[in-house]
């Protein structure tokens, strides 16, 4: 999704992902804030995880 700043892209994307139980991929929420933060967490507080099979 693309558009100008402040046009509601994030809000709309969150609604779409909730309505369709979809995964929303956004690098902005994966970045560690310049003031610090905890590695492996998003700005929303969700913990990034991965799993390996095989």
C-alpha positions, 0 to 999 in steps of 0.5 A: 500500500502506498500513499502520502503521509497522514492519509491513513495507510497504516490504519487501513492496513491494520483493519484489512489484516484484522478483517481477513486474519492476514499478516501485515508486513511492515519494516517500520514496526521491525526497526529498533527506535534510535533511543534504544529499545529491545532487540527482537521486539516491534514498536507495538511490543510484539516479539518477533519469533521464527521457527525451523522445521526439518 
